[in-house]
Amino acid sequence: MQHIRPDKGIESLHCQITSKDKELQDLKTKLNDSEKRTAEILNEHEQYSRRNNLRITGLQGDEEFQSSIALT
């Protein structure tokens, strides 16, 4: 059985913690970047999809498909 000096064990754990902290920070940065990009894409999609949404009113039989907002 190999004996590890207590100070070496602590140093090893400290290095592992430092490494994991850096990895965590990198993942947080990537997540934030991804969230920003997703928000931008959704915003662009919403803006450009509105162009194609047309409502034609006044046609015979159209009353049953109109929402209460459109009727007011």
Gaussian input, Z-matrix of N, CA and C with variables (Angstrom, degrees):
# hf/3-21g

backbone

0 1
 N
 C     1     B1
 C     2     B2     1     A1
 N     3     B3     2     A2     1     D1
 C     4     B4     3     A3     2     D2
 C     5     B5     4     A4     3     D3
 N     6     B6     5     A5     4     D4
 C     7     B7     6     A6     5     D5
 C     8     B8     7     A7     6     D6
 N     9     B9     8     A8     7     D7
 C    10    B10     9     A9     8     D8
 C    11    B11    10    A10     9     D9
 N    12    B12    11    A11    10    D10
 C    13    B13    12    A12    11    D11
 C    14    B14    13    A13    12    D12
 N    15    B15    14    A14    13    D13
 C    16    B16    15    A15    14    D14
 C    17    B17    16    A16    15    D15
 N    18    B18    17    A17    16    D16
 C    19    B19    18    A18    17    D17
 C    20    B20    19    A19    18    D18
 N    21    B21    20    A20    19    D19
 C    22    B22    21    A21    20    D20
 C    23    B23    22    A22    21    D21
 N    24    B24    23    A23    22    D22
 C    25    B25    24    A24    23    D23
 C    26    B26    25    A25    24    D24
 N    27    B27    26    A26    25    D25
 C    28    B28    27    A27    26    D26
 C    29    B29    28    A28    27    D27
 N    30    B30    29    A29    28    D28
 C    31    B31    30    A30    29    D29
 C    32    B32    31    A31    30    D30
 N    33    B33    32    A32    31    D31
 C    34    B34    33    A33    32    D32
 C    35    B35    34    A34    33    D33
 N    36    B36    35    A35    34    D34
 C    37    B37    36    A36    35    D35
 C    38    B38    37    A37    36    D36
 N    39    B39    38    A38    37    D37
 C    40    B40    39    A39    38    D38
 C    41    B41    40    A40    39    D39
 N    42    B42    41    A41    40    D40
 C    43    B43    42    A42    41    D41
 C    44    B44    43    A43    42    D42
 N    45    B45    44    A44    43    D43
 C    46    B46    45    A45    44    D44
 C    47    B47    46    A46    45    D45
 N    48    B48    47    A47    46    D46
 C    49    B49    48    A48    47    D47
 C    50    B50    49    A49    48    D48
 N    51    B51    50    A50    49    D49
 C    52    B52    51    A51    50    D50
 C    53    B53    52    A52    51    D51
 N    54    B54    53    A53    52    D52
 C    55    B55    54    A54    53    D53
 C    56    B56    55    A55    54    D54
 N    57    B57    56    A56    55    D55
 C    58    B58    57    A57    56    D56
 C    59    B59    58    A58    57    D57
 N    60    B60    59    A59    58    D58
 C    61    B61    60    A60    59    D59
 C    62    B62    61    A61    60    D60
 N    63    B63    62    A62    61    D61
 C    64    B64    63    A63    62    D62
 C    65    B65    64    A64    63    D63
 N    66    B66    65    A65    64    D64
 C    67    B67    66    A66    65    D65
 C    68    B68    67    A67    66    D66
 N    69    B69    68    A68    67    D67
 C    70    B70    69    A69    68    D68
 C    71    B71    70    A70    69    D69
 N    72    B72    71    A71    70    D70
 C    73    B73    72    A72    71    D71
 C    74    B74    73    A73    72    D72
 N    75    B75    74    A74    73    D73
 C    76    B76    75    A75    74    D74
 C    77    B77    76    A76    75    D75
 N    78    B78    77    A77    76    D76
 C    79    B79    78    A78    77    D77
 C    80    B80    79    A79    78    D78
 N    81    B81    80    A80    79    D79
 C    82    B82    81    A81    80    D80
 C    83    B83    82    A82    81    D81
 N    84    B84    83    A83    82    D82
 C    85    B85    84    A84    83    D83
 C    86    B86    85    A85    84    D84
 N    87    B87    86    A86    85    D85
 C    88    B88    87    A87    86    D86
 C    89    B89    88    A88    87    D87
 N    90    B90    89    A89    88    D88
 C    91    B91    90    A90    89    D89
 C    92    B92    91    A91    90    D90
 N    93    B93    92    A92    91    D91
 C    94    B94    93    A93    92    D92
 C    95    B95    94    A94    93    D93
 N    96    B96    95    A95    94    D94
 C    97    B97    96    A96    95    D95
 C    98    B98    97    A97    96    D96
 N    99    B99    98    A98    97    D97
 C   100   B100    99    A99    98    D98
 C   101   B101   100   A100    99    D99
 N   102   B102   101   A101   100   D100
 C   103   B103   102   A102   101   D101
 C   104   B104   103   A103   102   D102
 N   105   B105   104   A104   103   D103
 C   106   B106   105   A105   104   D104
 C   107   B107   106   A106   105   D105
 N   108   B108   107   A107   106   D106
 C   109   B109   108   A108   107   D107
 C   110   B110   109   A109   108   D108
 N   111   B111   110   A110   109   D109
 C   112   B112   111   A111   110   D110
 C   113   B113   112   A112   111   D111
 N   114   B114   113   A113   112   D112
 C   115   B115   114   A114   113   D113
 C   116   B116   115   A115   114   D114
 N   117   B117   116   A116   115   D115
 C   118   B118   117   A117   116   D116
 C   119   B119   118   A118   117   D117
 N   120   B120   119   A119   118   D118
 C   121   B121   120   A120   119   D119
 C   122   B122   121   A121   120   D120
 N   123   B123   122   A122   121   D121
 C   124   B124   123   A123   122   D122
 C   125   B125   124   A124   123   D123
 N   126   B126   125   A125   124   D124
 C   127   B127   126   A126   125   D125
 C   128   B128   127   A127   126   D126
 N   129   B129   128   A128   127   D127
 C   130   B130   129   A129   128   D128
 C   131   B131   130   A130   129   D129
 N   132   B132   131   A131   130   D130
 C   133   B133   132   A132   131   D131
 C   134   B134   133   A133   132   D132
 N   135   B135   134   A134   133   D133
 C   136   B136   135   A135   134   D134
 C   137   B137   136   A136   135   D135
 N   138   B138   137   A137   136   D136
 C   139   B139   138   A138   137   D137
 C   140   B140   139   A139   138   D138
 N   141   B141   140   A140   139   D139
 C   142   B142   141   A141   140   D140
 C   143   B143   142   A142   141   D141
 N   144   B144   143   A143   142   D142
 C   145   B145   144   A144   143   D143
 C   146   B146   145   A145   144   D144
 N   147   B147   146   A146   145   D145
 C   148   B148   147   A147   146   D146
 C   149   B149   148   A148   147   D147
 N   150   B150   149   A149   148   D148
 C   151   B151   150   A150   149   D149
 C   152   B152   151   A151   150   D150
 N   153   B153   152   A152   151   D151
 C   154   B154   153   A153   152   D152
 C   155   B155   154   A154   153   D153
 N   156   B156   155   A155   154   D154
 C   157   B157   156   A156   155   D155
 C   158   B158   157   A157   156   D156
 N   159   B159   158   A158   157   D157
 C   160   B160   159   A159   158   D158
 C   161   B161   160   A160   159   D159
 N   162   B162   161   A161   160   D160
 C   163   B163   162   A162   161   D161
 C   164   B164   163   A163   162   D162
 N   165   B165   164   A164   163   D163
 C   166   B166   165   A165   164   D164
 C   167   B167   166   A166   165   D165
 N   168   B168   167   A167   166   D166
 C   169   B169   168   A168   167   D167
 C   170   B170   169   A169   168   D168
 N   171   B171   170   A170   169   D169
 C   172   B172   171   A171   170   D170
 C   173   B173   172   A172   171   D171
 N   174   B174   173   A173   172   D172
 C   175   B175   174   A174   173   D173
 C   176   B176   175   A175   174   D174
 N   177   B177   176   A176   175   D175
 C   178   B178   177   A177   176   D176
 C   179   B179   178   A178   177   D177
 N   180   B180   179   A179   178   D178
 C   181   B181   180   A180   179   D179
 C   182   B182   181   A181   180   D180
 N   183   B183   182   A182   181   D181
 C   184   B184   183   A183   182   D182
 C   185   B185   184   A184   183   D183
 N   186   B186   185   A185   184   D184
 C   187   B187   186   A186   185   D185
 C   188   B188   187   A187   186   D186
 N   189   B189   188   A188   187   D187
 C   190   B190   189   A189   188   D188
 C   191   B191   190   A190   189   D189
 N   192   B192   191   A191   190   D190
 C   193   B193   192   A192   191   D191
 C   194   B194   193   A193   192   D192
 N   195   B195   194   A194   193   D193
 C   196   B196   195   A195   194   D194
 C   197   B197   196   A196   195   D195
 N   198   B198   197   A197   196   D196
 C   199   B199   198   A198   197   D197
 C   200   B200   199   A199   198   D198
 N   201   B201   200   A200   199   D199
 C   202   B202   201   A201   200   D200
 C   203   B203   202   A202   201   D201
 N   204   B204   203   A203   202   D202
 C   205   B205   204   A204   203   D203
 C   206   B206   205   A205   204   D204
 N   207   B207   206   A206   205   D205
 C   208   B208   207   A207   206   D206
 C   209   B209   208   A208   207   D207
 N   210   B210   209   A209   208   D208
 C   211   B211   210   A210   209   D209
 C   212   B212   211   A211   210   D210
 N   213   B213   212   A212   211   D211
 C   214   B214   213   A213   212   D212
 C   215   B215   214   A214   213   D213

   B1=1.4450
   B2=1.5274
   B3=1.2962
   B4=1.4559
   B5=1.5220
   B6=1.3126
   B7=1.4538
   B8=1.5309
   B9=1.3094
   B10=1.4570
   B11=1.5133
   B12=1.3002
   B13=1.4586
   B14=1.5174
   B15=1.3123
   B16=1.4697
   B17=1.5243
   B18=1.3220
   B19=1.4608
   B20=1.5275
   B21=1.3309
   B22=1.4659
   B23=1.5261
   B24=1.3258
   B25=1.4679
   B26=1.5124
   B27=1.3054
   B28=1.4605
   B29=1.5215
   B30=1.3144
   B31=1.4642
   B32=1.5253
   B33=1.3277
   B34=1.4591
   B35=1.5289
   B36=1.3193
   B37=1.4594
   B38=1.5289
   B39=1.3129
   B40=1.4582
   B41=1.5344
   B42=1.3128
   B43=1.4690
   B44=1.5302
   B45=1.3270
   B46=1.4684
   B47=1.5241
   B48=1.3173
   B49=1.4612
   B50=1.5271
   B51=1.3190
   B52=1.4601
   B53=1.5239
   B54=1.3140
   B55=1.4622
   B56=1.5223
   B57=1.3219
   B58=1.4694
   B59=1.5262
   B60=1.3192
   B61=1.4684
   B62=1.5242
   B63=1.3231
   B64=1.4680
   B65=1.5262
   B66=1.3145
   B67=1.4593
   B68=1.5345
   B69=1.3178
   B70=1.4560
   B71=1.5242
   B72=1.3119
   B73=1.4639
   B74=1.5198
   B75=1.3425
   B76=1.4623
   B77=1.5301
   B78=1.3344
   B79=1.4600
   B80=1.5326
   B81=1.3331
   B82=1.4629
   B83=1.5269
   B84=1.3222
   B85=1.4607
   B86=1.5231
   B87=1.3243
   B88=1.4608
   B89=1.5279
   B90=1.3347
   B91=1.4590
   B92=1.5237
   B93=1.3192
   B94=1.4694
   B95=1.5270
   B96=1.3281
   B97=1.4610
   B98=1.5247
   B99=1.3226
   B100=1.4561
   B101=1.5265
   B102=1.3276
   B103=1.4643
   B104=1.5278
   B105=1.3264
   B106=1.4651
   B107=1.5271
   B108=1.3102
   B109=1.4715
   B110=1.5244
   B111=1.3294
   B112=1.4584
   B113=1.5247
   B114=1.3214
   B115=1.4657
   B116=1.5259
   B117=1.3154
   B118=1.4669
   B119=1.5265
   B120=1.3222
   B121=1.4651
   B122=1.5277
   B123=1.3326
   B124=1.4613
   B125=1.5211
   B126=1.3192
   B127=1.4538
   B128=1.5254
   B129=1.3300
   B130=1.4614
   B131=1.5233
   B132=1.3138
   B133=1.4626
   B134=1.5362
   B135=1.3027
   B136=1.4595
   B137=1.5281
   B138=1.3140
   B139=1.4608
   B140=1.5240
   B141=1.3069
   B142=1.4593
   B143=1.5171
   B144=1.3218
   B145=1.4567
   B146=1.5212
   B147=1.3142
   B148=1.4605
   B149=1.5242
   B150=1.3090
   B151=1.4554
   B152=1.5215
   B153=1.3060
   B154=1.4504
   B155=1.5233
   B156=1.3134
   B157=1.4517
   B158=1.5197
   B159=1.3029
   B160=1.4557
   B161=1.5190
   B162=1.3139
   B163=1.4650
   B164=1.5137
   B165=1.2932
   B166=1.4586
   B167=1.5166
   B168=1.3105
   B169=1.4677
   B170=1.5180
   B171=1.3070
   B172=1.4501
   B173=1.5123
   B174=1.3101
   B175=1.4615
   B176=1.5215
   B177=1.2840
   B178=1.4543
   B179=1.5352
   B180=1.3399
   B181=1.4548
   B182=1.5157
   B183=1.3103
   B184=1.4619
   B185=1.5265
   B186=1.3209
   B187=1.4627
   B188=1.5211
   B189=1.2974
   B190=1.4646
   B191=1.5256
   B192=1.3163
   B193=1.4604
   B194=1.5196
   B195=1.3099
   B196=1.4577
   B197=1.5164
   B198=1.3127
   B199=1.4542
   B200=1.5131
   B201=1.3266
   B202=1.4592
   B203=1.5215
   B204=1.3175
   B205=1.4665
   B206=1.5209
   B207=1.3161
   B208=1.4516
   B209=1.5299
   B210=1.3264
   B211=1.4465
   B212=1.5162
   B213=1.3331
   B214=1.4628
   B215=1.4915
   A1=109.02
   A2=114.86
   A3=120.06
   A4=109.09
   A5=115.15
   A6=120.22
   A7=109.06
   A8=115.21
   A9=120.73
   A10=107.42
   A11=114.46
   A12=118.02
   A13=108.86
   A14=118.02
   A15=120.76
   A16=113.22
   A17=117.89
   A18=119.06
   A19=111.70
   A20=118.54
   A21=121.85
   A22=110.35
   A23=116.65
   A24=120.79
   A25=110.97
   A26=115.82
   A27=120.63
   A28=110.04
   A29=116.32
   A30=120.62
   A31=110.82
   A32=116.34
   A33=121.13
   A34=110.78
   A35=116.90
   A36=120.70
   A37=111.19
   A38=116.58
   A39=121.05
   A40=109.95
   A41=117.36
   A42=121.50
   A43=110.73
   A44=116.15
   A45=120.14
   A46=110.72
   A47=116.89
   A48=121.37
   A49=110.42
   A50=116.68
   A51=121.05
   A52=110.42
   A53=116.12
   A54=121.06
   A55=111.24
   A56=116.54
   A57=120.70
   A58=111.27
   A59=117.48
   A60=120.71
   A61=110.72
   A62=116.78
   A63=120.55
   A64=110.36
   A65=116.33
   A66=120.68
   A67=110.70
   A68=116.94
   A69=121.91
   A70=110.90
   A71=117.07
   A72=121.09
   A73=110.93
   A74=116.67
   A75=120.84
   A76=110.82
   A77=116.85
   A78=120.77
   A79=111.37
   A80=116.74
   A81=120.36
   A82=110.75
   A83=116.37
   A84=121.16
   A85=110.54
   A86=117.24
   A87=121.01
   A88=110.92
   A89=116.53
   A90=120.33
   A91=111.16
   A92=117.17
   A93=120.59
   A94=111.15
   A95=116.51
   A96=120.33
   A97=110.83
   A98=115.82
   A99=121.09
   A100=111.09
   A101=117.34
   A102=121.15
   A103=111.00
   A104=117.08
   A105=120.82
   A106=110.41
   A107=116.21
   A108=120.36
   A109=110.74
   A110=116.93
   A111=120.94
   A112=110.44
   A113=116.87
   A114=120.63
   A115=110.52
   A116=117.61
   A117=121.27
   A118=110.98
   A119=116.30
   A120=120.65
   A121=110.39
   A122=117.15
   A123=120.14
   A124=111.39
   A125=116.69
   A126=120.76
   A127=110.76
   A128=116.61
   A129=120.77
   A130=110.83
   A131=115.58
   A132=120.32
   A133=110.36
   A134=116.59
   A135=120.74
   A136=110.75
   A137=116.86
   A138=120.23
   A139=112.10
   A140=116.91
   A141=120.09
   A142=112.99
   A143=118.04
   A144=119.44
   A145=111.31
   A146=118.49
   A147=121.46
   A148=111.99
   A149=116.76
   A150=121.58
   A151=112.70
   A152=115.67
   A153=120.76
   A154=113.10
   A155=118.17
   A156=121.27
   A157=109.47
   A158=116.20
   A159=121.94
   A160=108.92
   A161=116.30
   A162=120.95
   A163=106.87
   A164=114.67
   A165=120.67
   A166=106.29
   A167=116.08
   A168=120.54
   A169=110.18
   A170=114.29
   A171=119.72
   A172=114.03
   A173=118.32
   A174=120.43
   A175=109.00
   A176=116.36
   A177=121.12
   A178=109.11
   A179=117.00
   A180=122.32
   A181=113.44
   A182=118.15
   A183=122.55
   A184=112.52
   A185=118.25
   A186=122.05
   A187=112.71
   A188=118.41
   A189=120.41
   A190=112.63
   A191=119.22
   A192=122.07
   A193=113.60
   A194=118.07
   A195=120.43
   A196=109.92
   A197=115.84
   A198=120.14
   A199=109.26
   A200=116.34
   A201=120.35
   A202=110.29
   A203=118.54
   A204=121.91
   A205=109.91
   A206=116.88
   A207=120.43
   A208=111.27
   A209=117.89
   A210=120.95
   A211=113.26
   A212=117.83
   A213=120.08
   A214=112.11
   D1=133.23
   D2=-177.07
   D3=-89.93
   D4=133.78
   D5=178.37
   D6=-97.81
   D7=130.28
   D8=177.12
   D9=-107.39
   D10=130.95
   D11=177.66
   D12=-63.86
   D13=141.33
   D14=-177.93
   D15=-55.85
   D16=-39.67
   D17=-179.19
   D18=-68.49
   D19=-30.96
   D20=175.82
   D21=-69.68
   D22=-38.86
   D23=178.24
   D24=-64.59
   D25=-42.03
   D26=178.78
   D27=-65.85
   D28=-42.45
   D29=178.64
   D30=-61.61
   D31=-41.28
   D32=178.47
   D33=-63.40
   D34=-43.78
   D35=178.37
   D36=-64.94
   D37=-38.64
   D38=178.01
   D39=-62.04
   D40=-42.33
   D41=178.31
   D42=-63.70
   D43=-40.82
   D44=178.75
   D45=-64.34
   D46=-42.68
   D47=179.03
   D48=-63.12
   D49=-44.16
   D50=178.89
   D51=-60.85
   D52=-43.48
   D53=178.92
   D54=-62.92
   D55=-44.78
   D56=179.99
   D57=-67.09
   D58=-36.66
   D59=176.85
   D60=-62.14
   D61=-42.76
   D62=178.58
   D63=-65.33
   D64=-43.34
   D65=178.59
   D66=-61.64
   D67=-42.66
   D68=178.25
   D69=-62.40
   D70=-44.03
   D71=179.31
   D72=-62.90
   D73=-42.04
   D74=177.95
   D75=-61.57
   D76=-42.19
   D77=179.76
   D78=-66.78
   D79=-37.97
   D80=177.04
   D81=-63.25
   D82=-41.54
   D83=178.47
   D84=-63.26
   D85=-45.31
   D86=178.73
   D87=-62.36
   D88=-40.93
   D89=179.17
   D90=-64.00
   D91=-44.09
   D92=178.25
   D93=-61.98
   D94=-43.17
   D95=177.89
   D96=-62.13
   D97=-41.92
   D98=179.70
   D99=-65.05
   D100=-41.55
   D101=178.51
   D102=-63.92
   D103=-41.34
   D104=178.40
   D105=-63.10
   D106=-45.64
   D107=-179.14
   D108=-64.50
   D109=-40.36
   D110=178.25
   D111=-62.47
   D112=-42.58
   D113=178.14
   D114=-62.90
   D115=-40.85
   D116=178.19
   D117=-63.18
   D118=-44.23
   D119=-179.44
   D120=-64.25
   D121=-43.63
   D122=178.55
   D123=-63.26
   D124=-39.95
   D125=178.59
   D126=-63.41
   D127=-45.82
   D128=178.46
   D129=-61.86
   D130=-43.74
   D131=-179.36
   D132=-62.40
   D133=-43.23
   D134=-179.66
   D135=-64.76
   D136=-42.36
   D137=-179.27
   D138=-64.30
   D139=-44.26
   D140=-175.46
   D141=-81.49
   D142=-22.15
   D143=-179.97
   D144=-77.77
   D145=-22.15
   D146=179.99
   D147=-65.36
   D148=-29.58
   D149=-179.11
   D150=-57.86
   D151=-33.82
   D152=-174.10
   D153=-91.49
   D154=-1.91
   D155=-178.87
   D156=-95.28
   D157=104.46
   D158=179.44
   D159=-117.86
   D160=142.73
   D161=175.12
   D162=-119.91
   D163=122.97
   D164=178.15
   D165=-105.52
   D166=120.13
   D167=-179.03
   D168=-111.40
   D169=165.03
   D170=176.30
   D171=92.51
   D172=0.05
   D173=177.86
   D174=-80.91
   D175=150.29
   D176=179.69
   D177=-62.85
   D178=130.98
   D179=179.76
   D180=84.35
   D181=5.02
   D182=-177.34
   D183=-78.57
   D184=-17.92
   D185=-173.56
   D186=-59.71
   D187=-36.69
   D188=-176.83
   D189=-70.67
   D190=-18.74
   D191=-178.89
   D192=-98.56
   D193=-6.78
   D194=-179.25
   D195=-80.49
   D196=140.89
   D197=176.78
   D198=-82.79
   D199=167.18
   D200=-179.52
   D201=-65.98
   D202=-29.28
   D203=178.75
   D204=-67.31
   D205=-40.84
   D206=-178.14
   D207=-70.67
   D208=-25.81
   D209=-178.91
   D210=-79.93
   D211=-22.60
   D212=-177.27
   D213=-81.64

